[in-house]
Amino acid sequence: MSAPDARLAEAVREISADMKQRRDRGTVASYIPELAQVDPGAFGLCVVDAQGNVAEGGDAAVPFSIQSISKVFTLTLALGMAGDRLWERVGREPSGSAFNSVVQLEYERGIPRNPFINAGAIAVTDLILAGHKPREALGEILRFMRFVSDDDTVSIDERVAASEQRTGFRNAALANYMKSFGVITNPVDFTLGVYFHHCAIAMSCRQLAMAGRFLAHGGRHPTTGHAVIGPQRARRINALMLTCGHYDGSGEFAYRVGLPGKSGVGGGVLAIVPGQASIAVWSPGLDASGNSHLGRVALQELSKRMGWSIFG
Ligand code: GLU
């Protein structure tokens, strides 16, 4: 592995140092009690470029709860299993409402707007489960995460999973509601169990940036050269990340950062620079839409300095 471009290394170093000392840090999520324990002062940033060089700063090696960022990977897996049949159960439009909105699901007769809001991700998880035992489906998801990140140590934080399982009443409501329309086909408890556990996967910025590489490089796993997915599918997942990856903050993220990205309530964001780089950032404090506040600020600065916006 050679060194990253000096300008990139410098930008990552300076942005990380700047973010560490900022006072406007947003609010750490508390609706999953275990997440409320996380230090709001943490900040990590990691960029993996097209040659596999790594530039990182701050707490880039500290694992955090990836939460909804896992939805990018479950969508990838589910598309591999079901292909376009997946779109019979889930839409592809931005939601313009909160990540856990119940009301929209009623208007739209149990079909979630997109695969990244909670209802959509639960429907995607149900597809992966497809009659298997929850343990097997979870094993499949974890194996996939380890493969794309090139790291066998990626694992699930059982305490976070248990914490969400105890308190995830809204997700249970969404799943039961979809079950009444036949959108969920497995026992609701099984589907929710797998969903809570994949959201509870813990990864560092470095592991996550490594895991995102196939989306930056036309679906290819850069180390082995194997096609994880085809180029068209990679393009489409990036399109969904751009339009739906930040819930009702997706427009603002596209406007300010100009990159496909997916956030999680653990404060992480995975962002893709097509053809160039995979980026992971982590700052636990969230904004009003449930997206990492300083994560977005850091990505905006990085994208500007490197000229990475896909809009030129
Ligand atoms: N596990 C979280 C939930 O279902 C994911 C939400 C998020 O990361 O935005 O509420």
Boltz pocket constraint, residues with backbone or C-beta under 6 A from the ligand:
constraints:
  - pocket:
      binder: B
      contacts: [[A, 66], [A, 67], [A, 68], [A, 69], [A, 99], [A, 100], [A, 118], [A, 164], [A, 171], [A, 195], [A, 196], [A, 199], [A, 263], [A, 264], [A, 265], [A, 266], [A, 290]]
      max_distance: 6.0
